[in-house]
Amino acid sequence: MSFKLTILGCSSATPTLYRHSSAQILNVNERLFLIDCGEGAQIQMRKFRIKFQRINHIFISHLHGDHYLGLIGFLFTLHLLGRTKEVHIYSNYELKEIIDLQLKISGTTLLYPLIFHPIDSTKPEVLYADDHITVSTIPLDHRIPTTGFLFIEKPKERKIKKEIIANMDIPVEEYKKIKEGADYSDKNGKLYKNAELTVEGPVPASYAYCSDTGYTESYIPLIKGVDLLYHEATFMHDKEKNAREKFHCTCIDAATIALKADAKKLMLGHYSARYDDLQPLLKEAKKVFGNTILAEEGMLYNI
């Protein structure tokens, strides 16, 4: 099963010549989820050959412009391309007012249903679930209501030990039950415990997206042991005062969160436009949490 992340934008408040505002695509078994939609996101989708008609669910962390100003244009593009399949948006309720106003002023009636799901940013909640994945909120500490998002694969079926069952003549209809954890009795009444017939399936993958936030450890229990943690690192630590005033994090802050959360890997992002060279940010974070990488536009990361 695929669980792949594409970075479309990783800049902070203002885009630069080489970095766009926040936007990502998570591909879960060819189901595409759009996470934030900053300015220029749909151009990036075309550049990196994202099949954006497959995007049915859009998650917006908060209503600072660098996280949603590309959304209106993207929704209009889907309309102009003749889309009829519904689109779901998960965000603070004020975003619906913004979208409705844009549609009203432009005299547009979308060809597709636009379904809005308001987020309660004060507590964690499950926003979406299907056969493959659950998506939950991560309440963050920013100047306006803000949430991150936690994507977790559903537990996978156990794997049958082929060498054990090779000569057991198990009916085909029993295989699914065994994979789901059931014991098995053969035609002679002999009972085989599930542990004799199967082994654990692959460990479910997990991804945490922590957008704008001041330093807080309140959400560490929610992201404990996550495979990949994307965390804002707007400033280097010599700008800690700036970070605190603006409710943002430094590279050291992000690395500390990753360390305390026992994350498998940390991906830094949401860089201030003041930094042309990102290597010093990476070096600083690695002093605290060694398994750190930089988000770079066009990066495709297999979780």
N, C-alpha and C positions, 0 to 999 in steps of 0.2 A: 504494500500500500504506500502510495506517495504521500509525503508530508514535507513540502518544500516551500521555502520562503524566498520571494523576490523583493529586493529593495528598489523602490521607485524614487524615493526621495529621503534624504537624511539631514537636511539643513534645519535650522531653528527658525526664528521669527521671519527672517528675510532669505529668499533664495539667492544663490550666487551664480556666477557663470558656470560653475562645475557641479553645484549641488542644488537640487530642487527641495521644496518643502516636503513635510512628512507624508509618506504614502507607501504602502506595502501590499503585496499579494501573497496570501497563503493558499497553496494548492494542496488540498486533502483529497487524494484519490480522484483527481481531475474536477473537483468541486472548488471553485475559486472564491475566496473571501477577500474583500477589499478592506484594509485596515487604515483608516484616515485617508484623506483625499485632498492634499494640499494643492496649491496652484501648479498647473502643468502636469498633473497626474495622468491625464488621458494621453498626452503627448508621449510620456514615458511608457505607457502601456503599448503604444504603437511601436515605439523605438525598440522595446525589448520583446516584441511579438507576443504580448499577452492576449489571449482570446477572450476579450472582456465581455462578450455576450454571454459567457458562462458565469459571470458574476451575478449572483442572486441576492447576496447578503453583504451589506456595507456597515462597518462599525466605525463610528466617529467618537474619538475619545473626549473631545471638548470643543468649545466654540471660540477658540482663538483662530484667527484667519489662516494661519499656516497649517492648520489641520483639517480645514473643510472648504476653503475657497475654490478648490477645483471641482467640488461636487456638483454644483449647479450646471456647469458646462458639461460634465459627464452625463448627467441625467438628460439634458437636452440632446446630446449626441445619440443616446440610446433611442430617444423618441424619433429623431430624424432618420435613424437607420431602420425604423419600422418595427422596433421591438414591441411584442405584445405580452411577453411573459412578465409576471410580477417581479418587483424589486422590493426588498425589505431593508429598511434603514433603522439602525439602533443607535440612539444618541439622546442627549438632553432634549427635553420637549420643545425648547425654543427653536430648535432647528426646523421643525415643521412649520413654524410661523414664517421663517425666512424663505423656505422653499415655496410655501403657498403664496407669499407676496410676489416672488419672482414669476411664478406661473400666472398670477392675476395680472400683473403689470404688462407682461408680454402677450397676454391673451392666449395662453397655451393650455390645451387640454391634452395631457399625456396619453399616448396610445396604450400604455401599459399601466396596470394598477401599481401605485406606490404605497406601500404599507409601512407605517411608522410605528416603531416600538420605543416608547420613552424609557429612559434609564433612570433609576434611583441611584445617584452617585454616593449615597451615604452608607450603603451596605452591599456586600457581595451578593450577586444573584445570578442564576442561570438564565442566559438570554436566548440560547438556541441549542437544540440537540437533534441529531438524526442518528442513523444506524452506525455512523463512523466517528462522530465527534460531539463534544459538548463545548459550549463557549460561555464563560462566566466573566463577570466584571471584577475588577480589582480597584477598589476605592483609593484614590490618590490625594495628595495634599498640594493643591495648586491655588492660584488666585481666584479661579472660578470653578464650578463643579466639573470634576475631571475623573475619568475612570480609565484604567488599563483593561486589557482583555487577556484571559487565560484560555488557551485552546488545548484540549486534552482528547486524545484518541480514546474511543471506547475500548474496554478490555478485549483482547483477541482470544479466539477459540484456542483450546489446547490442541497440541499436535499429537496425532496418533503414532505410536511406535510401530512402524511398518514391520520390523523384524519380529515383533511379538505376535501380531495378528495375522501374519502371512498365511498360516495354516488353520485358522480358526473358523473360517466360513461364516463370518458375521454378515447378516442381512444388510443390504445397502441402507435401508431406512434407519438402522441403528447407529450409523456413523455420526450423524449430526448430534444425536443425543450424547454420544460418548465425547465428542469434541466440546460439548457444552458442560461436561463434568459428570455425566451419569455413569453409574456402574453398569456392568453387563453380565447377564446370565445366559450361558449357552443352552443348547437344546437338551442337554443332560442335567440342567439345573445347577451347574457349577458357576459360582459367582466370582467375577473378576472385578476387583476394585479399580476405580478409574486411574489411580496412580500407577497401577500395573500396566495399563494400556496406553497412557498418554504422558506427555511432558508439558510443562508450561509453554504457552505460546509466546511470541515476541512481546517484550515490554512495551506498553503503549507510549507513544511519543507525546511530548508536551512542549508548549511554547507560551511564554509570557511576554506581552507587549506592555511595557511601562512607559507611557509618554510623559508629558510634563508633570513634574512633581518636585516639591521640596524634599529635603532628606527626612525620612520617617521610616521607622521599622515596623509600622503598624500592619503592613501587607506582607511581611516576610512569611508568616504561616500559610498564606494563600499560594505562594509560589515555591514552597519548599521542594527541593529536589528536581526542579524543572530542567528539562534537557537544554533548552536555549532561553536565555533571558535577554531580551532587547531592553535596554535601559537608557533613558536620556542621560547625556553627559555634556551639557551645554558649555560648561567652562572647565578649564584646568583649575587646580586647587588654589593657585595664587589669586584667583578671582572668587574665593569662597564667599566673601562679603556680598559681591554682586549676586551670587547664586541664592544666598539666603534672602536677600531683599526681593528677588524676583520669583521666589518659590521654584527654583530650579536646583539641579544637582551638578556636582563636579565629577570628574573622572574617579576620584578617590571615593566619593559617595557611592557611585554606581558599583564600583568594585567591592566596596564593603557590604552592600546589599547582596551582591552575588555570593560573597563568601559566607555571610550569615545564613543565606537561604540554601546553601549547599547546591547551588546551580551547577549543572554540568559544564556550561559554557556561557560566557557573557559577550554580548554584542553591543558596543557603544554606538550611540547615534544622537541626532538632534543637536548637531554641533553649531556653536556660534559662528556667524559669518566672519568673525575676526580671525579665524584660524584657516590659513591656506594649507599649511602642512599639518596633517593629523597624527603623524607619528609621535610627537611629544605627548599627545593625549593617551595614545595606546601604551607608551612606555610608562607613563605615570600610573595608569590603572593596573598594569601587569605587576607592579611592585606589591600590590595588595592581592590581586587575583590573577594568577598566571594564565589561566585558560581564557584569555580575552581577545576578541577580534574587533575590527572596525567595520561598521556598516558602510558599504560603498555602493553607489548606484549601479544597477544592473547585476549586482551580486545575486547568485542563486545558491541558496544554502539548503542542503538536505538535512533535516532534523532527525 
